[in-house]
């Protein structure tokens, strides 16, 4: 797994998790939607990479965490809000309970 750094300029507090949004899967389309529109639409991917985790997530019990930094996760459709990072990428700040799946890869 590659190292994930938080270059957004944002630090989650409390029960919040910061995700870097995936790019939309369909790059072959002739229709171009601005990033903010595509990230906020109901048809966009509801997936992201965990960039940072607030100190109170999962009641501070990291051994029982649903996800860790670097995990690719799926979140509920209307979870959190979209913010633009200092690095120019879009992020979602979501509550920890909005993560409902972690992509598991089989490396062997």
Biopython code that builds the backbone (N, CA, C, O; Angstrom):
import numpy as np
from Bio.PDB.StructureBuilder import StructureBuilder

atoms = [
    (1, "UNK", "N", (0.845, -1.177, 0.000)),
    (1, "UNK", "CA", (0.000, 0.000, 0.000)),
    (1, "UNK", "C", (0.889, 1.238, 0.000)),
    (1, "UNK", "O", (1.890, 1.301, 0.714)),
    (2, "UNK", "N", (0.507, 2.226, -0.816)),
    (2, "UNK", "CA", (1.275, 3.448, -0.863)),
    (2, "UNK", "C", (0.969, 4.320, 0.346)),
    (2, "UNK", "O", (-0.120, 4.254, 0.916)),
    (3, "UNK", "N", (1.949, 5.139, 0.729)),
    (3, "UNK", "CA", (1.775, 6.029, 1.868)),
    (3, "UNK", "C", (0.828, 7.158, 1.491)),
    (3, "UNK", "O", (0.931, 7.725, 0.403)),
    (4, "UNK", "N", (-0.082, 7.480, 2.381)),
    (4, "UNK", "CA", (-1.059, 8.540, 2.141)),
    (4, "UNK", "C", (-0.750, 9.693, 3.085)),
    (4, "UNK", "O", (-0.655, 9.513, 4.300)),
    (5, "UNK", "N", (-0.594, 10.876, 2.509)),
    (5, "UNK", "CA", (-0.326, 12.074, 3.314)),
    (5, "UNK", "C", (-1.493, 13.043, 3.188)),
    (5, "UNK", "O", (-2.157, 13.110, 2.153)),
    (6, "UNK", "N", (-1.723, 13.773, 4.236)),
    (6, "UNK", "CA", (-2.779, 14.783, 4.238)),
    (6, "UNK", "C", (-2.173, 16.118, 3.809)),
    (6, "UNK", "O", (-1.577, 16.825, 4.622)),
    (7, "UNK", "N", (-2.329, 16.454, 2.543)),
    (7, "UNK", "CA", (-1.845, 17.727, 2.007)),
    (7, "UNK", "C", (-2.976, 18.713, 1.782)),
    (7, "UNK", "O", (-2.810, 19.709, 1.078)),
    (8, "UNK", "N", (-4.128, 18.435, 2.380)),
    (8, "UNK", "CA", (-5.320, 19.248, 2.138)),
    (8, "UNK", "C", (-5.321, 20.566, 2.900)),
    (8, "UNK", "O", (-5.968, 21.528, 2.484)),
    (9, "UNK", "N", (-4.608, 20.612, 3.999)),
    (9, "UNK", "CA", (-4.676, 21.783, 4.863)),
    (9, "UNK", "C", (-5.778, 21.670, 5.904)),
    (9, "UNK", "O", (-5.921, 22.560, 6.743)),
    (10, "UNK", "N", (-6.561, 20.596, 5.870)),
    (10, "UNK", "CA", (-7.663, 20.370, 6.801)),
    (10, "UNK", "C", (-7.315, 19.218, 7.737)),
    (10, "UNK", "O", (-6.730, 18.223, 7.311)),
    (11, "UNK", "N", (-7.677, 19.354, 9.018)),
    (11, "UNK", "CA", (-7.476, 18.303, 10.012)),
    (11, "UNK", "C", (-8.820, 17.979, 10.643)),
    (11, "UNK", "O", (-9.452, 18.853, 11.236)),
    (12, "UNK", "N", (-9.266, 16.723, 10.520)),
    (12, "UNK", "CA", (-10.553, 16.375, 11.126)),
    (12, "UNK", "C", (-10.472, 16.398, 12.653)),
    (12, "UNK", "O", (-9.447, 16.064, 13.246)),
    (13, "UNK", "N", (-11.583, 16.803, 13.267)),
    (13, "UNK", "CA", (-11.681, 16.809, 14.724)),
    (13, "UNK", "C", (-12.843, 15.918, 15.132)),
    (13, "UNK", "O", (-13.687, 15.568, 14.307)),
    (14, "UNK", "N", (-12.883, 15.557, 16.396)),
    (14, "UNK", "CA", (-13.995, 14.755, 16.908)),
    (14, "UNK", "C", (-14.127, 13.432, 16.191)),
    (14, "UNK", "O", (-13.156, 12.690, 16.042)),
    (15, "UNK", "N", (-15.352, 13.142, 15.742)),
    (15, "UNK", "CA", (-15.671, 11.869, 15.091)),
    (15, "UNK", "C", (-15.617, 11.960, 13.568)),
    (15, "UNK", "O", (-16.284, 11.181, 12.887)),
    (16, "UNK", "N", (-14.839, 12.891, 13.019)),
    (16, "UNK", "CA", (-14.801, 13.096, 11.568)),
    (16, "UNK", "C", (-13.637, 12.371, 10.907)),
    (16, "UNK", "O", (-12.574, 12.185, 11.499)),
    (17, "UNK", "N", (-13.873, 11.966, 9.655)),
    (17, "UNK", "CA", (-12.866, 11.302, 8.829)),
    (17, "UNK", "C", (-12.743, 12.115, 7.547)),
    (17, "UNK", "O", (-13.751, 12.511, 6.961)),
    (18, "UNK", "N", (-11.504, 12.365, 7.109)),
    (18, "UNK", "CA", (-11.257, 13.102, 5.879)),
    (18, "UNK", "C", (-10.914, 12.116, 4.773)),
    (18, "UNK", "O", (-9.987, 11.316, 4.905)),
    (19, "UNK", "N", (-11.678, 12.181, 3.671)),
    (19, "UNK", "CA", (-11.462, 11.304, 2.515)),
    (19, "UNK", "C", (-11.057, 12.132, 1.318)),
    (19, "UNK", "O", (-11.581, 13.225, 1.101)),
    (20, "UNK", "N", (-10.119, 11.607, 0.536)),
    (20, "UNK", "CA", (-9.847, 12.205, -0.772)),
    (20, "UNK", "C", (-10.732, 11.473, -1.760)),
    (20, "UNK", "O", (-10.676, 10.248, -1.868)),
    (21, "UNK", "N", (-11.544, 12.219, -2.475)),
    (21, "UNK", "CA", (-12.525, 11.623, -3.376)),
    (21, "UNK", "C", (-11.842, 10.943, -4.547)),
    (21, "UNK", "O", (-10.833, 11.428, -5.059)),
    (22, "UNK", "N", (-12.405, 9.806, -4.970)),
    (22, "UNK", "CA", (-11.958, 9.128, -6.182)),
    (22, "UNK", "C", (-12.365, 9.962, -7.377)),
    (22, "UNK", "O", (-13.320, 10.736, -7.303)),
    (23, "UNK", "N", (-11.649, 9.812, -8.475)),
    (23, "UNK", "CA", (-12.083, 10.431, -9.718)),
    (23, "UNK", "C", (-13.184, 9.576, -10.303)),
    (23, "UNK", "O", (-13.232, 8.372, -10.053)),
    (24, "UNK", "N", (-14.058, 10.172, -11.069)),
    (24, "UNK", "CA", (-15.153, 9.425, -11.679)),
    (24, "UNK", "C", (-14.606, 8.356, -12.613)),
    (24, "UNK", "O", (-13.597, 8.563, -13.286)),
    (25, "UNK", "N", (-15.274, 7.224, -12.646)),
    (25, "UNK", "CA", (-14.801, 6.067, -13.396)),
    (25, "UNK", "C", (-14.878, 6.262, -14.902)),
    (25, "UNK", "O", (-14.019, 5.754, -15.622)),
    (26, "UNK", "N", (-15.875, 6.978, -15.402)),
    (26, "UNK", "CA", (-16.080, 7.086, -16.847)),
    (26, "UNK", "C", (-15.324, 8.281, -17.417)),
    (26, "UNK", "O", (-15.835, 9.401, -17.422)),
    (27, "UNK", "N", (-14.105, 8.039, -17.896)),
    (27, "UNK", "CA", (-13.298, 9.101, -18.483)),
    (27, "UNK", "C", (-13.526, 9.212, -19.983)),
    (27, "UNK", "O", (-12.982, 10.122, -20.608)),
    (28, "UNK", "N", (-14.309, 8.322, -20.585)),
    (28, "UNK", "CA", (-14.522, 8.296, -22.023)),
    (28, "UNK", "C", (-15.684, 9.193, -22.445)),
    (28, "UNK", "O", (-15.901, 9.394, -23.640)),
    (29, "UNK", "N", (-16.407, 9.715, -21.516)),
    (29, "UNK", "CA", (-17.576, 10.525, -21.828)),
    (29, "UNK", "C", (-17.170, 11.845, -22.475)),
    (29, "UNK", "O", (-16.130, 12.410, -22.138)),
    (30, "UNK", "N", (-17.984, 12.333, -23.401)),
    (30, "UNK", "CA", (-17.750, 13.630, -24.042)),
    (30, "UNK", "C", (-18.270, 14.776, -23.182)),
    (30, "UNK", "O", (-17.917, 15.935, -23.398)),
    (31, "UNK", "N", (-19.103, 14.446, -22.217)),
    (31, "UNK", "CA", (-19.683, 15.450, -21.334)),
    (31, "UNK", "C", (-18.723, 15.713, -20.186)),
    (31, "UNK", "O", (-18.333, 14.785, -19.478)),
    (32, "UNK", "N", (-18.342, 16.963, -19.997)),
    (32, "UNK", "CA", (-17.435, 17.314, -18.903)),
    (32, "UNK", "C", (-18.213, 18.030, -17.816)),
    (32, "UNK", "O", (-18.859, 19.047, -18.066)),
    (33, "UNK", "N", (-18.147, 17.492, -16.615)),
    (33, "UNK", "CA", (-18.773, 18.131, -15.459)),
    (33, "UNK", "C", (-17.682, 18.698, -14.570)),
    (33, "UNK", "O", (-16.699, 18.005, -14.308)),
    (34, "UNK", "N", (-17.812, 19.918, -14.099)),
    (34, "UNK", "CA", (-16.832, 20.442, -13.149)),
    (34, "UNK", "C", (-16.751, 19.542, -11.922)),
    (34, "UNK", "O", (-17.738, 18.913, -11.540)),
    (35, "UNK", "N", (-15.570, 19.482, -11.304)),
    (35, "UNK", "CA", (-15.351, 18.588, -10.166)),
    (35, "UNK", "C", (-16.389, 18.766, -9.071)),
    (35, "UNK", "O", (-16.898, 17.779, -8.539)),
    (36, "UNK", "N", (-16.710, 19.997, -8.728)),
    (36, "UNK", "CA", (-17.645, 20.215, -7.625)),
    (36, "UNK", "C", (-19.032, 19.678, -7.950)),
    (36, "UNK", "O", (-19.697, 19.135, -7.068)),
    (37, "UNK", "N", (-19.479, 19.815, -9.180)),
    (37, "UNK", "CA", (-20.789, 19.293, -9.578)),
    (37, "UNK", "C", (-20.764, 17.783, -9.539)),
    (37, "UNK", "O", (-21.683, 17.163, -9.003)),
    (38, "UNK", "N", (-19.721, 17.174, -10.101)),
    (38, "UNK", "CA", (-19.676, 15.717, -10.169)),
    (38, "UNK", "C", (-19.542, 15.089, -8.788)),
    (38, "UNK", "O", (-20.075, 14.004, -8.558)),
    (39, "UNK", "N", (-18.846, 15.740, -7.869)),
    (39, "UNK", "CA", (-18.696, 15.182, -6.533)),
    (39, "UNK", "C", (-19.972, 15.304, -5.708)),
    (39, "UNK", "O", (-20.217, 14.487, -4.820)),
    (40, "UNK", "N", (-20.777, 16.307, -5.992)),
    (40, "UNK", "CA", (-21.973, 16.498, -5.178)),
    (40, "UNK", "C", (-23.206, 15.838, -5.786)),
    (40, "UNK", "O", (-24.245, 15.775, -5.129)),
    (41, "UNK", "N", (-23.124, 15.349, -7.010)),
    (41, "UNK", "CA", (-24.298, 14.740, -7.626)),
    (41, "UNK", "C", (-24.543, 13.352, -7.059)),
    (41, "UNK", "O", (-23.622, 12.689, -6.583)),
    (42, "UNK", "N", (-25.799, 12.924, -7.116)),
    (42, "UNK", "CA", (-26.165, 11.617, -6.564)),
    (42, "UNK", "C", (-25.559, 10.477, -7.365)),
    (42, "UNK", "O", (-25.444, 9.362, -6.855)),
    (43, "UNK", "N", (-25.167, 10.733, -8.611)),
    (43, "UNK", "CA", (-24.643, 9.665, -9.451)),
    (43, "UNK", "C", (-23.136, 9.469, -9.312)),
    (43, "UNK", "O", (-22.584, 8.538, -9.898)),
    (44, "UNK", "N", (-22.467, 10.321, -8.553)),
    (44, "UNK", "CA", (-21.018, 10.194, -8.450)),
    (44, "UNK", "C", (-20.633, 9.028, -7.549)),
    (44, "UNK", "O", (-21.453, 8.507, -6.793)),
    (45, "UNK", "N", (-19.391, 8.637, -7.644)),
    (45, "UNK", "CA", (-18.870, 7.580, -6.790)),
    (45, "UNK", "C", (-18.962, 8.027, -5.336)),
    (45, "UNK", "O", (-18.725, 9.193, -5.019)),
    (46, "UNK", "N", (-19.299, 7.111, -4.475)),
    (46, "UNK", "CA", (-19.344, 7.407, -3.040)),
    (46, "UNK", "C", (-18.185, 6.695, -2.372)),
    (46, "UNK", "O", (-18.341, 6.039, -1.342)),
    (47, "UNK", "N", (-17.016, 6.840, -2.983)),
    (47, "UNK", "CA", (-15.829, 6.166, -2.496)),
    (47, "UNK", "C", (-14.724, 7.187, -2.292)),
    (47, "UNK", "O", (-14.747, 8.273, -2.872)),
    (48, "UNK", "N", (-13.768, 6.829, -1.472)),
    (48, "UNK", "CA", (-12.632, 7.701, -1.241)),
    (48, "UNK", "C", (-11.531, 6.963, -0.529)),
    (48, "UNK", "O", (-11.689, 5.814, -0.118)),
    (49, "UNK", "N", (-10.414, 7.641, -0.388)),
    (49, "UNK", "CA", (-9.272, 7.105, 0.343)),
    (49, "UNK", "C", (-9.176, 7.878, 1.650)),
    (49, "UNK", "O", (-9.194, 9.109, 1.654)),
    (50, "UNK", "N", (-9.074, 7.156, 2.754)),
    (50, "UNK", "CA", (-8.969, 7.791, 4.069)),
    (50, "UNK", "C", (-7.623, 8.508, 4.153)),
    (50, "UNK", "O", (-6.568, 7.895, 3.991)),
    (51, "UNK", "N", (-7.677, 9.815, 4.409)),
    (51, "UNK", "CA", (-6.477, 10.641, 4.485)),
    (51, "UNK", "C", (-6.131, 10.972, 5.933)),
    (51, "UNK", "O", (-4.958, 11.018, 6.304)),
    (52, "UNK", "N", (-7.161, 11.202, 6.750)),
    (52, "UNK", "CA", (-6.943, 11.543, 8.157)),
    (52, "UNK", "C", (-8.166, 11.141, 8.968)),
    (52, "UNK", "O", (-9.288, 11.097, 8.463)),
    (53, "UNK", "N", (-7.918, 10.850, 10.237)),
    (53, "UNK", "CA", (-8.975, 10.392, 11.140)),
    (53, "UNK", "C", (-8.954, 11.244, 12.399)),
    (53, "UNK", "O", (-7.900, 11.451, 12.999)),
    (54, "UNK", "N", (-10.130, 11.739, 12.799)),
    (54, "UNK", "CA", (-10.240, 12.533, 14.016)),
    (54, "UNK", "C", (-9.949, 11.699, 15.263)),
    (54, "UNK", "O", (-10.076, 10.475, 15.226)),
    (55, "UNK", "N", (-9.563, 12.339, 16.359)),
    (55, "UNK", "CA", (-9.143, 11.631, 17.568)),
    (55, "UNK", "C", (-10.242, 10.849, 18.276)),
    (55, "UNK", "O", (-9.942, 9.919, 19.025)),
    (56, "UNK", "N", (-11.501, 11.200, 18.058)),
    (56, "UNK", "CA", (-12.599, 10.535, 18.756)),
    (56, "UNK", "C", (-13.312, 9.477, 17.920)),
    (56, "UNK", "O", (-14.303, 8.901, 18.367)),
    (57, "UNK", "N", (-12.815, 9.216, 16.708)),
    (57, "UNK", "CA", (-13.467, 8.233, 15.838)),
    (57, "UNK", "C", (-13.507, 6.869, 16.509)),
    (57, "UNK", "O", (-12.549, 6.433, 17.148)),
    (58, "UNK", "N", (-14.634, 6.221, 16.341)),
    (58, "UNK", "CA", (-14.863, 4.896, 16.909)),
    (58, "UNK", "C", (-14.553, 4.895, 18.406)),
    (58, "UNK", "O", (-13.973, 3.953, 18.946)),
    (59, "UNK", "N", (-14.962, 5.989, 19.054)),
    (59, "UNK", "CA", (-14.785, 6.175, 20.494)),
    (59, "UNK", "C", (-13.334, 6.075, 20.932)),
    (59, "UNK", "O", (-13.041, 5.667, 22.056)),
    (60, "UNK", "N", (-12.419, 6.454, 20.030)),
    (60, "UNK", "CA", (-10.997, 6.454, 20.351)),
    (60, "UNK", "C", (-10.367, 5.081, 20.378)),
    (60, "UNK", "O", (-9.187, 4.954, 20.703)),
    (61, "UNK", "N", (-11.127, 4.042, 20.042)),
    (61, "UNK", "CA", (-10.613, 2.672, 20.067)),
    (61, "UNK", "C", (-10.128, 2.292, 18.675)),
    (61, "UNK", "O", (-10.891, 1.740, 17.882)),
    (62, "UNK", "N", (-8.871, 2.581, 18.373)),
    (62, "UNK", "CA", (-8.328, 2.365, 17.027)),
    (62, "UNK", "C", (-8.290, 0.886, 16.650)),
    (62, "UNK", "O", (-8.351, 0.554, 15.466)),
    (63, "UNK", "N", (-8.190, -0.003, 17.632)),
    (63, "UNK", "CA", (-8.158, -1.435, 17.307)),
    (63, "UNK", "C", (-9.512, -1.926, 16.796)),
    (63, "UNK", "O", (-9.584, -2.984, 16.170)),
    (64, "UNK", "N", (-10.597, -1.166, 17.055)),
    (64, "UNK", "CA", (-11.926, -1.523, 16.571)),
    (64, "UNK", "C", (-12.388, -0.588, 15.455)),
    (64, "UNK", "O", (-13.579, -0.516, 15.153)),
    (65, "UNK", "N", (-11.451, 0.122, 14.852)),
    (65, "UNK", "CA", (-11.793, 1.088, 13.809)),
    (65, "UNK", "C", (-12.317, 0.389, 12.563)),
    (65, "UNK", "O", (-11.859, -0.697, 12.206)),
    (66, "UNK", "N", (-13.273, 1.019, 11.911)),
    (66, "UNK", "CA", (-13.809, 0.484, 10.659)),
    (66, "UNK", "C", (-12.802, 0.640, 9.528)),
    (66, "UNK", "O", (-12.799, -0.158, 8.590)),
    (67, "UNK", "N", (-11.944, 1.661, 9.604)),
    (67, "UNK", "CA", (-10.980, 1.931, 8.538)),
    (67, "UNK", "C", (-9.754, 2.619, 9.129)),
    (67, "UNK", "O", (-9.782, 3.130, 10.249)),
    (68, "UNK", "N", (-8.679, 2.617, 8.348)),
    (68, "UNK", "CA", (-7.458, 3.310, 8.767)),
    (68, "UNK", "C", (-6.958, 4.163, 7.600)),
    (68, "UNK", "O", (-7.434, 4.021, 6.474)),
    (69, "UNK", "N", (-6.009, 5.037, 7.869)),
    (69, "UNK", "CA", (-5.453, 5.896, 6.830)),
    (69, "UNK", "C", (-4.902, 5.024, 5.710)),
    (69, "UNK", "O", (-4.162, 4.071, 5.951)),
    (70, "UNK", "N", (-5.276, 5.368, 4.484)),
    (70, "UNK", "CA", (-4.836, 4.617, 3.313)),
    (70, "UNK", "C", (-5.869, 3.645, 2.775)),
    (70, "UNK", "O", (-5.742, 3.180, 1.642)),
    (71, "UNK", "N", (-6.899, 3.322, 3.570)),
    (71, "UNK", "CA", (-7.955, 2.416, 3.113)),
    (71, "UNK", "C", (-8.840, 3.086, 2.077)),
    (71, "UNK", "O", (-9.126, 4.280, 2.168)),
    (72, "UNK", "N", (-9.272, 2.303, 1.086)),
    (72, "UNK", "CA", (-10.284, 2.747, 0.128)),
    (72, "UNK", "C", (-11.626, 2.325, 0.700)),
    (72, "UNK", "O", (-11.844, 1.149, 0.991)),
    (73, "UNK", "N", (-12.530, 3.295, 0.861)),
    (73, "UNK", "CA", (-13.789, 3.024, 1.544)),
    (73, "UNK", "C", (-14.978, 3.486, 0.720)),
    (73, "UNK", "O", (-14.849, 4.301, -0.193)),
    (74, "UNK", "N", (-16.146, 2.941, 1.069)),
    (74, "UNK", "CA", (-17.413, 3.384, 0.506)),
    (74, "UNK", "C", (-18.216, 3.998, 1.653)),
    (74, "UNK", "O", (-18.228, 3.486, 2.772)),
    (75, "UNK", "N", (-18.885, 5.105, 1.344)),
    (75, "UNK", "CA", (-19.624, 5.826, 2.375)),
    (75, "UNK", "C", (-21.074, 6.003, 1.946)),
    (75, "UNK", "O", (-21.406, 5.851, 0.770)),
    (76, "UNK", "N", (-21.928, 6.324, 2.896)),
    (76, "UNK", "CA", (-23.329, 6.561, 2.589)),
    (76, "UNK", "C", (-23.458, 7.752, 1.643)),
    (76, "UNK", "O", (-22.610, 8.645, 1.639)),
    (77, "UNK", "N", (-24.512, 7.761, 0.851)),
    (77, "UNK", "CA", (-24.655, 8.692, -0.268)),
    (77, "UNK", "C", (-24.536, 10.163, 0.115)),
    (77, "UNK", "O", (-23.832, 10.915, -0.559)),
    (78, "UNK", "N", (-25.191, 10.579, 1.155)),
    (78, "UNK", "CA", (-25.205, 11.996, 1.488)),
    (78, "UNK", "C", (-24.318, 12.327, 2.686)),
    (78, "UNK", "O", (-24.533, 13.337, 3.357)),
    (79, "UNK", "N", (-23.343, 11.499, 2.954)),
    (79, "UNK", "CA", (-22.465, 11.700, 4.110)),
    (79, "UNK", "C", (-21.590, 12.931, 3.935)),
    (79, "UNK", "O", (-21.008, 13.153, 2.873)),
    (80, "UNK", "N", (-21.508, 13.715, 4.980)),
    (80, "UNK", "CA", (-20.542, 14.798, 5.048)),
    (80, "UNK", "C", (-20.685, 15.886, 4.019)),
    (80, "UNK", "O", (-21.733, 16.060, 3.397)),
    (81, "UNK", "N", (-19.596, 16.617, 3.857)),
    (81, "UNK", "CA", (-19.584, 17.727, 2.920)),
    (81, "UNK", "C", (-18.306, 17.719, 2.103)),
    (81, "UNK", "O", (-17.285, 17.172, 2.521)),
    (82, "UNK", "N", (-18.378, 18.334, 0.933)),
    (82, "UNK", "CA", (-17.235, 18.415, 0.035)),
    (82, "UNK", "C", (-16.478, 19.703, 0.326)),
    (82, "UNK", "O", (-17.078, 20.770, 0.460)),
    (83, "UNK", "N", (-15.153, 19.598, 0.424)),
    (83, "UNK", "CA", (-14.308, 20.767, 0.634)),
    (83, "UNK", "C", (-13.132, 20.691, -0.333)),
    (83, "UNK", "O", (-12.721, 19.606, -0.743)),
    (84, "UNK", "N", (-12.605, 21.837, -0.686)),
    (84, "UNK", "CA", (-11.444, 21.872, -1.570)),
    (84, "UNK", "C", (-10.205, 22.073, -0.713)),
    (84, "UNK", "O", (-10.160, 22.963, 0.137)),
    (85, "UNK", "N", (-9.203, 21.236, -0.947)),
    (85, "UNK", "CA", (-7.971, 21.321, -0.187)),
    (85, "UNK", "C", (-7.024, 22.367, -0.747)),
    (85, "UNK", "O", (-7.190, 22.834, -1.874)),
    (86, "UNK", "N", (-6.036, 22.726, 0.048)),
    (86, "UNK", "CA", (-5.017, 23.670, -0.394)),
    (86, "UNK", "C", (-4.225, 23.127, -1.573)),
    (86, "UNK", "O", (-3.612, 23.893, -2.316)),
    (87, "UNK", "N", (-4.234, 21.801, -1.748)),
    (87, "UNK", "CA", (-3.510, 21.163, -2.842)),
    (87, "UNK", "C", (-4.326, 21.121, -4.135)),
    (87, "UNK", "O", (-3.846, 20.610, -5.147)),
    (88, "UNK", "N", (-5.564, 21.656, -4.115)),
    (88, "UNK", "CA", (-6.391, 21.714, -5.310)),
    (88, "UNK", "C", (-7.318, 20.522, -5.502)),
    (88, "UNK", "O", (-8.163, 20.546, -6.397)),
    (89, "UNK", "N", (-7.184, 19.479, -4.685)),
    (89, "UNK", "CA", (-8.045, 18.308, -4.791)),
    (89, "UNK", "C", (-9.288, 18.494, -3.931)),
    (89, "UNK", "O", (-9.304, 19.299, -2.999)),
    (90, "UNK", "N", (-10.340, 17.726, -4.266)),
    (90, "UNK", "CA", (-11.566, 17.761, -3.479)),
    (90, "UNK", "C", (-11.562, 16.632, -2.458)),
    (90, "UNK", "O", (-11.098, 15.524, -2.727)),
    (91, "UNK", "N", (-12.087, 16.942, -1.287)),
    (91, "UNK", "CA", (-12.142, 16.008, -0.165)),
    (91, "UNK", "C", (-13.562, 15.974, 0.373)),
    (91, "UNK", "O", (-14.359, 16.878, 0.123)),
    (92, "UNK", "N", (-13.866, 14.914, 1.118)),
    (92, "UNK", "CA", (-15.124, 14.833, 1.856)),
    (92, "UNK", "C", (-14.775, 14.684, 3.328)),
    (92, "UNK", "O", (-13.923, 13.877, 3.700)),
    (93, "UNK", "N", (-15.442, 15.470, 4.155)),
    (93, "UNK", "CA", (-15.323, 15.334, 5.604)),
    (93, "UNK", "C", (-16.606, 14.654, 6.043)),
    (93, "UNK", "O", (-17.695, 15.201, 5.863)),
    (94, "UNK", "N", (-16.485, 13.452, 6.624)),
    (94, "UNK", "CA", (-17.662, 12.653, 6.968)),
    (94, "UNK", "C", (-17.585, 12.201, 8.424)),
    (94, "UNK", "O", (-16.496, 12.146, 8.996)),
    (95, "UNK", "N", (-18.724, 11.876, 9.028)),
    (95, "UNK", "CA", (-18.706, 11.265, 10.352)),
    (95, "UNK", "C", (-18.227, 9.813, 10.242)),
    (95, "UNK", "O", (-18.476, 9.151, 9.234)),
    (96, "UNK", "N", (-17.554, 9.329, 11.260)),
    (96, "UNK", "CA", (-16.967, 7.979, 11.225)),
    (96, "UNK", "C", (-17.990, 6.884, 10.953)),
    (96, "UNK", "O", (-17.658, 5.882, 10.319)),
    (97, "UNK", "N", (-19.221, 7.051, 11.414)),
    (97, "UNK", "CA", (-20.236, 6.004, 11.250)),
    (97, "UNK", "C", (-20.764, 5.905, 9.817)),
    (97, "UNK", "O", (-21.524, 4.988, 9.508)),
    (98, "UNK", "N", (-20.372, 6.841, 8.932)),
    (98, "UNK", "CA", (-20.847, 6.820, 7.545)),
    (98, "UNK", "C", (-20.059, 5.868, 6.649)),
    (98, "UNK", "O", (-20.447, 5.637, 5.504)),
    (99, "UNK", "N", (-18.963, 5.316, 7.155)),
    (99, "UNK", "CA", (-18.199, 4.331, 6.383)),
    (99, "UNK", "C", (-18.886, 2.986, 6.546)),
    (99, "UNK", "O", (-19.071, 2.506, 7.664)),
    (100, "UNK", "N", (-19.268, 2.375, 5.415)),
    (100, "UNK", "CA", (-19.937, 1.071, 5.525)),
    (100, "UNK", "C", (-19.251, -0.039, 4.779)),
    (100, "UNK", "O", (-19.723, -1.174, 4.826)),
    (101, "UNK", "N", (-18.147, 0.231, 4.082)),
    (101, "UNK", "CA", (-17.399, -0.841, 3.426)),
    (101, "UNK", "C", (-15.960, -0.391, 3.210)),
    (101, "UNK", "O", (-15.689, 0.782, 2.952)),
    (102, "UNK", "N", (-15.046, -1.349, 3.322)),
    (102, "UNK", "CA", (-13.630, -1.131, 3.045)),
    (102, "UNK", "C", (-13.240, -2.096, 1.941)),
    (102, "UNK", "O", (-13.524, -3.290, 2.028)),
    (103, "UNK", "N", (-12.597, -1.588, 0.910)),
    (103, "UNK", "CA", (-12.149, -2.433, -0.183)),
    (103, "UNK", "C", (-10.977, -3.282, 0.295)),
    (103, "UNK", "O", (-9.945, -2.761, 0.719)),
    (104, "UNK", "N", (-11.152, -4.584, 0.221)),
    (104, "UNK", "CA", (-10.088, -5.502, 0.598)),
    (104, "UNK", "C", (-9.456, -6.042, -0.665)),
    (104, "UNK", "O", (-10.155, -6.482, -1.577)),
    (105, "UNK", "N", (-8.132, -6.009, -0.721)),
    (105, "UNK", "CA", (-7.431, -6.519, -1.887)),
    (105, "UNK", "C", (-6.735, -7.820, -1.519)),
    (105, "UNK", "O", (-6.282, -8.010, -0.391)),
    (106, "UNK", "N", (-6.666, -8.689, -2.481)),
    (106, "UNK", "CA", (-5.992, -9.974, -2.288)),
    (106, "UNK", "C", (-4.655, -9.904, -3.010)),
    (106, "UNK", "O", (-4.600, -9.998, -4.236)),
    (107, "UNK", "N", (-3.581, -9.740, -2.249)),
    (107, "UNK", "CA", (-2.251, -9.602, -2.833)),
    (107, "UNK", "C", (-1.544, -10.922, -3.005)),
    (107, "UNK", "O", (-0.355, -10.932, -3.324)),
    (108, "UNK", "N", (-2.212, -12.024, -2.812)),
    (108, "UNK", "CA", (-1.494, -13.274, -2.903)),
    (108, "UNK", "C", (-2.259, -14.332, -3.419)),
    (108, "UNK", "O", (-1.759, -15.450, -3.547)),
]
sb = StructureBuilder()
sb.init_structure("model")
sb.init_model(0)
sb.init_chain("A")
sb.init_seg("    ")
for serial, (resi, resn, name, xyz) in enumerate(atoms, 1):
    if name == "N":
        sb.init_residue(resn, " ", resi, " ")
    sb.init_atom(name, np.array(xyz, "f"), 0.0, 1.0, " ", f" {name:<3s}", serial, name[0])
structure = sb.get_structure()
